[in-house]
Amino acid sequence: MWFPLIEQPGRVLARRSRILLVRGWRQLARWHRLSYERRLLASLSDGQLKDIGISRAEALQEADRPFWDDKA
């Protein structure tokens, strides 16, 4: 019988560590992108906001959210 956790614990741990590192990196990238997009939203003119169908108040409310506040 083959038990990967018993026979090769170092490889399993290394693989799990890589997976966690990749997930963490992706989350940091997502947060960075959200922060960037919220800053851009706050910088739009009233005409541009009207074009996308949101008010200045809605744009500022979204822009004021912290980067980790992610609806997705």
LOGUBA-232664 format. One record per atom (N, C-alpha, C): residue in one letter; atom name; x, y, z. Coordinates in steps of 0.02 Angstrom, whole numbers, padded with zeros to 5 digits. Atoms other than C-alpha are relative to their C-alpha. Example, Ala and Ser with C-alpha at 12.3 -4.5 7.8 and 13.67 -1.06 7.14 Angstrom:
2
+--------+-------+--------+--------+--------+
! residu ! atome !     xx !     yy !     zz !
+--------+-------+--------+--------+--------+
!      A !     N !  00045 ! -00059 !  00000 !
!      A !    CA !  00615 ! -00225 !  00390 !
!      A !     C !  00045 !  00060 !  00000 !
!      S !     N ! -00042 ! -00059 ! -00003 !
!      S !    CA !  00684 ! -00053 !  00357 !
!      S !     C ! -00039 !  00055 !  00037 !
+--------+-------+--------+--------+--------+
This chain:
72
+--------+-------+--------+--------+--------+
! residu ! atome !     xx !     yy !     zz !
+--------+-------+--------+--------+--------+
!      M !     N !  00043 ! -00059 !  00000 !
!      M !    CA !  00000 !  00000 !  00000 !
!      M !     C !  00045 !  00062 !  00000 !
!      W !     N ! -00040 ! -00059 !  00008 !
!      W !    CA !  00064 !  00173 ! -00045 !
!      W !     C ! -00032 !  00059 !  00037 !
!      F !     N !  00024 ! -00057 ! -00039 !
!      F !    CA !  00045 !  00319 !  00076 !
!      F !     C !  00046 !  00060 ! -00013 !
!      P !     N ! -00045 ! -00055 !  00017 !
!      P !    CA !  00115 !  00480 !  00002 !
!      P !     C !  00020 !  00044 !  00059 !
!      L !     N ! -00017 ! -00041 ! -00058 !
!      L !    CA !  00108 !  00572 !  00168 !
!      L !     C !  00053 ! -00033 !  00044 !
!      I !     N ! -00049 !  00036 ! -00041 !
!      I !    CA !  00214 !  00438 !  00252 !
!      I !     C !  00065 ! -00009 ! -00038 !
!      E !     N ! -00060 !  00015 !  00038 !
!      E !    CA !  00335 !  00395 !  00113 !
!      E !     C !  00038 !  00062 ! -00022 !
!      Q !     N ! -00033 ! -00060 !  00026 !
!      Q !    CA !  00370 !  00570 !  00049 !
!      Q !     C ! -00028 !  00063 !  00032 !
!      P !     N !  00031 ! -00058 ! -00033 !
!      P !    CA !  00317 !  00697 !  00179 !
!      P !     C !  00030 !  00067 ! -00022 !
!      G !     N ! -00031 ! -00062 !  00023 !
!      G !    CA !  00443 !  00826 !  00118 !
!      G !     C ! -00027 !  00026 ! -00065 !
!      R !     N !  00027 ! -00020 !  00066 !
!      R !    CA !  00376 !  00826 ! -00059 !
!      R !     C ! -00072 !  00024 !  00007 !
!      V !     N !  00069 ! -00020 ! -00010 !
!      V !    CA !  00196 !  00837 ! -00001 !
!      V !     C ! -00003 !  00069 !  00033 !
!      L !     N ! -00002 ! -00064 ! -00034 !
!      L !    CA !  00237 !  00981 !  00116 !
!      L !     C !  00024 !  00055 ! -00047 !
!      A !     N ! -00025 ! -00050 !  00048 !
!      A !    CA !  00336 !  01071 ! -00020 !
!      A !     C ! -00055 !  00018 ! -00050 !
!      R !     N !  00054 ! -00013 !  00048 !
!      R !    CA !  00190 !  01053 ! -00142 !
!      R !     C ! -00054 !  00043 !  00032 !
!      R !     N !  00051 ! -00039 ! -00035 !
!      R !    CA !  00066 !  01118 ! -00014 !
!      R !     C !  00024 !  00071 !  00013 !
!      S !     N ! -00028 ! -00067 ! -00012 !
!      S !    CA !  00181 !  01263 !  00027 !
!      S !     C ! -00002 !  00041 ! -00064 !
!      R !     N !  00003 ! -00036 !  00064 !
!      R !    CA !  00193 !  01309 ! -00158 !
!      R !     C ! -00071 !  00021 ! -00016 !
!      I !     N !  00070 ! -00016 !  00014 !
!      I !    CA !  00004 !  01301 ! -00175 !
!      I !     C ! -00022 !  00060 !  00042 !
!      L !     N !  00018 ! -00056 ! -00043 !
!      L !    CA ! -00019 !  01416 ! -00025 !
!      L !     C !  00034 !  00065 ! -00022 !
!      L !     N ! -00037 ! -00059 !  00024 !
!      L !    CA !  00114 !  01535 ! -00091 !
!      L !     C ! -00033 !  00029 ! -00062 !
!      V !     N !  00033 ! -00024 !  00061 !
!      V !    CA !  00029 !  01545 ! -00261 !
!      V !     C ! -00067 !  00031 !  00016 !
!      R !     N !  00065 ! -00028 ! -00019 !
!      R !    CA ! -00142 !  01573 ! -00183 !
!      R !     C !  00009 !  00068 !  00034 !
!      G !     N ! -00013 ! -00064 ! -00033 !
!      G !    CA ! -00071 !  01709 ! -00071 !
!      G !     C !  00021 !  00054 ! -00048 !
!      W !     N ! -00023 ! -00048 !  00051 !
!      W !    CA !  00016 !  01793 ! -00217 !
!      W !     C ! -00059 !  00024 ! -00042 !
!      R !     N !  00059 ! -00019 !  00040 !
!      R !    CA ! -00146 !  01790 ! -00319 !
!      R !     C ! -00046 !  00046 !  00039 !
!      Q !     N !  00043 ! -00043 ! -00041 !
!      Q !    CA ! -00243 !  01866 ! -00174 !
!      Q !     C !  00030 !  00069 !  00006 !
!      L !     N ! -00033 ! -00066 ! -00003 !
!      L !    CA ! -00115 !  02005 ! -00154 !
!      L !     C ! -00007 !  00038 ! -00066 !
!      A !     N !  00009 ! -00031 !  00066 !
!      A !    CA ! -00124 !  02039 ! -00341 !
!      A !     C ! -00071 !  00025 ! -00008 !
!      R !     N !  00070 ! -00020 !  00004 !
!      R !    CA ! -00314 !  02045 ! -00331 !
!      R !     C ! -00013 !  00063 !  00041 !
!      W !     N !  00009 ! -00058 ! -00042 !
!      W !    CA ! -00309 !  02167 ! -00186 !
!      W !     C !  00033 !  00062 ! -00031 !
!      H !     N ! -00034 ! -00055 !  00032 !
!      H !    CA ! -00184 !  02276 ! -00279 !
!      H !     C ! -00042 !  00027 ! -00057 !
!      R !     N !  00042 ! -00020 !  00056 !
!      R !    CA ! -00296 !  02278 ! -00432 !
!      R !     C ! -00063 !  00036 !  00024 !
!      L !     N !  00059 ! -00033 ! -00027 !
!      L !    CA ! -00450 !  02322 ! -00328 !
!      L !     C !  00016 !  00071 !  00024 !
!      S !     N ! -00021 ! -00066 ! -00024 !
!      S !    CA ! -00358 !  02466 ! -00246 !
!      S !     C !  00010 !  00048 ! -00059 !
!      Y !     N ! -00013 ! -00040 !  00060 !
!      Y !    CA ! -00301 !  02530 ! -00416 !
!      Y !     C ! -00066 !  00020 ! -00034 !
!      E !     N !  00064 ! -00014 !  00033 !
!      E !    CA ! -00476 !  02516 ! -00492 !
!      E !     C ! -00042 !  00049 !  00040 !
!      R !     N !  00039 ! -00046 ! -00042 !
!      R !    CA ! -00555 !  02606 ! -00345 !
!      R !     C !  00028 !  00070 ! -00003 !
!      R !     N ! -00031 ! -00067 !  00009 !
!      R !    CA ! -00430 !  02749 ! -00361 !
!      R !     C ! -00020 !  00029 ! -00068 !
!      L !     N !  00021 ! -00023 !  00066 !
!      L !    CA ! -00471 !  02760 ! -00546 !
!      L !     C ! -00073 !  00022 !  00000 !
!      L !     N !  00071 ! -00017 ! -00004 !
!      L !    CA ! -00657 !  02761 ! -00510 !
!      L !     C ! -00010 !  00068 !  00033 !
!      A !     N !  00006 ! -00064 ! -00035 !
!      A !    CA ! -00635 !  02906 ! -00389 !
!      A !     C !  00024 !  00057 ! -00043 !
!      S !     N ! -00028 ! -00054 !  00042 !
!      S !    CA ! -00540 !  03004 ! -00522 !
!      S !     C ! -00042 !  00015 ! -00062 !
!      L !     N !  00041 ! -00012 !  00060 !
!      L !    CA ! -00675 !  02992 ! -00657 !
!      L !     C ! -00040 !  00065 !  00007 !
!      S !     N !  00041 ! -00061 !  00001 !
!      S !    CA ! -00768 !  03150 ! -00707 !
!      S !     C ! -00073 ! -00019 !  00008 !
!      D !     N !  00071 !  00013 ! -00007 !
!      D !    CA ! -00953 !  03169 ! -00677 !
!      D !     C ! -00030 ! -00026 ! -00065 !
!      G !     N !  00025 !  00024 !  00065 !
!      G !    CA ! -00984 !  03143 ! -00863 !
!      G !     C !  00017 ! -00073 ! -00012 !
!      Q !     N ! -00020 !  00070 !  00008 !
!      Q !    CA ! -00885 !  02981 ! -00865 !
!      Q !     C ! -00041 ! -00045 !  00047 !
!      L !     N !  00041 !  00039 ! -00046 !
!      L !    CA ! -00979 !  02920 ! -00711 !
!      L !     C ! -00071 ! -00008 ! -00027 !
!      K !     N !  00067 !  00004 !  00029 !
!      K !    CA ! -01143 !  02962 ! -00795 !
!      K !     C ! -00002 ! -00051 ! -00057 !
!      D !     N ! -00004 !  00048 !  00055 !
!      D !    CA ! -01087 !  02861 ! -00947 !
!      D !     C ! -00004 ! -00072 !  00023 !
!      I !     N !  00001 !  00069 ! -00025 !
!      I !    CA ! -01064 !  02705 ! -00840 !
!      I !     C ! -00058 ! -00012 !  00049 !
!      G !     N !  00062 !  00008 ! -00038 !
!      G !    CA ! -01224 !  02738 ! -00742 !
!      G !     C !  00006 !  00000 !  00075 !
!      I !     N ! -00003 ! -00006 ! -00073 !
!      I !    CA ! -01164 !  02779 ! -00567 !
!      I !     C !  00010 !  00073 !  00019 !
!      S !     N ! -00005 ! -00069 ! -00024 !
!      S !    CA ! -01170 !  02937 ! -00464 !
!      S !     C !  00068 !  00011 !  00033 !
!      R !     N ! -00062 ! -00018 ! -00034 !
!      R !    CA ! -01025 !  03030 ! -00386 !
!      R !     C !  00001 ! -00031 !  00071 !
!      A !     N !  00004 !  00027 ! -00067 !
!      A !    CA ! -01085 !  02974 ! -00214 !
!      A !     C !  00014 ! -00076 !  00000 !
!      E !     N ! -00012 !  00072 !  00005 !
!      E !    CA ! -01086 !  02790 ! -00268 !
!      E !     C !  00074 ! -00014 ! -00014 !
!      A !     N ! -00070 !  00009 !  00017 !
!      A !    CA ! -00912 !  02808 ! -00343 !
!      A !     C !  00044 !  00012 !  00061 !
!      L !     N ! -00040 ! -00014 ! -00060 !
!      L !    CA ! -00842 !  02886 ! -00185 !
!      L !     C ! -00010 ! -00052 !  00054 !
!      Q !     N !  00014 !  00053 ! -00048 !
!      Q !    CA ! -00927 !  02756 ! -00077 !
!      Q !     C !  00041 ! -00063 ! -00016 !
!      E !     N ! -00039 !  00058 !  00021 !
!      E !    CA ! -00845 !  02618 ! -00178 !
!      E !     C !  00075 !  00013 !  00009 !
!      A !     N ! -00071 ! -00017 ! -00005 !
!      A !    CA ! -00677 !  02708 ! -00181 !
!      A !     C !  00024 !  00000 !  00072 !
!      D !     N ! -00019 ! -00003 ! -00071 !
!      D !    CA ! -00679 !  02726 !  00009 !
!      D !     C !  00005 ! -00069 !  00034 !
!      R !     N ! -00004 !  00067 ! -00029 !
!      R !    CA ! -00693 !  02539 !  00037 !
!      R !     C !  00073 ! -00022 !  00005 !
!      P !     N ! -00069 !  00024 ! -00006 !
!      P !    CA ! -00533 !  02456 !  00101 !
!      P !     C !  00015 ! -00054 ! -00053 !
!      F !     N ! -00019 !  00045 !  00055 !
!      F !    CA ! -00436 !  02350 ! -00024 !
!      F !     C ! -00020 ! -00072 !  00014 !
!      W !     N !  00016 !  00069 ! -00016 !
!      W !    CA ! -00475 !  02188 !  00068 !
!      W !     C ! -00076 ! -00014 ! -00001 !
!      D !     N !  00073 !  00007 !  00002 !
!      D !    CA ! -00664 !  02220 !  00058 !
!      D !     C ! -00020 ! -00018 ! -00071 !
!      D !     N !  00010 !  00026 !  00067 !
!      D !    CA ! -00697 !  02111 ! -00094 !
!      D !     C ! -00065 ! -00039 ! -00003 !
!      K !     N !  00065 !  00035 !  00006 !
!      K !    CA ! -00873 !  02060 ! -00144 !
!      K !     C !  00007 ! -00067 ! -00035 !
!      A !     N ! -00006 !  00062 !  00039 !
!      A !    CA ! -00810 !  01924 ! -00261 !
!      A !     C !  00020 ! -00059 !  00041 !
+--------+-------+--------+--------+--------+
